[in-house]
Amino acid sequence: MPSGDRRDAVRAMVRAGQRELVAELERLDGGARFGRSDGARLLENGAVFERACVVAADRGETLGLTVVLHPRNPYVPAFHARFRYCEYAGSWWFGGAVDLMPCYGFAEDAAHFHRTLKNYCDTLDPAFHAQAKRTCDDLFRLPHHDEPRGIGGIAFDHLRPPGPDGWRRAAAFTAAGIATLVPAYLPIVRRRKDRPHGDRERQWQLHRRGRYVEFALIHDATAADAEAVLMALPPLARWETGCTPEPGSAEAELAAFLVPRDWAAETTVAAS
């Protein structure tokens, strides 16, 4: 397939994915609507999402889709995903990353999220998920705090399957990844969005958002578009030194919950 046709196909994939995600998120939020700015769609002050950003990027050699969701309820985890296509000097490849950032740990949610991503990865290669999960665990860490940003997910880059149908397979896999975002995340949102909470949970959420901001501004080497990065930041966050949760509290339990594990292999997960 000629280069121009490949780019047109990816561009159509990204725009379709953006339209479908925007429609699903607006339907779930129930009131707020996404505004439009070039390739970016931004929702703010919704009933479910304080800020939701869905960006379709078309910059030179790179096309991609980035999704960052900051929910209102502290019991709903924040969410990040990005898929991209690069074509340069006659070479091409696909990449992607999807991860979940909870403030409170629910095994049921973690297992659902990772199993959904594993099922997606298995459509390409049964061995793919384990490597993509390890890459994600290594990538989304806060080195200054020596802690994970969230509970991980998957990450891959330079995906270029061999053979004459390699581009088609990689493009189909990427399109399937974009389509997987809704079933991976939205059931968790529906499960947690109406859970009662107070100022304690809100302050903890703002503290965890501070960790996200730190990673996005200091450690994320893949962030090339400053405007898109700033648009995807949470509307409110906080920083404090020596923040130590009360021993035995749900906030204190998060540290152990974030330690990477094979959530997709969990066989018994109690509803919580």
Secondary structure, 3 states (H helix, E strand, C coil): CCHHHHHHHHHHHHHHHHHHHHHHHHHHHCCCCCEEECCEEEEECCCCEEEEEEEEEEECCEEEEEEEEEECCCCCCEEEEEEEEEEECCEEEEEEEEEEECCCCCHHHHHHHHHHHHHHHHCCCCCHHHHHHHHHHHHCEECCCCEECCCCEEEEEEECCCCCCHHHHHHHHHHHHHHHHHHHHHHHHHHHCCCCCCHHHHHHHHHHHHHHHHHHHHHCCCCCCHHHHHHCCCCCCCCCCCCCCCCCCHHHHHHHHHCCCCHHHCCCCCCC
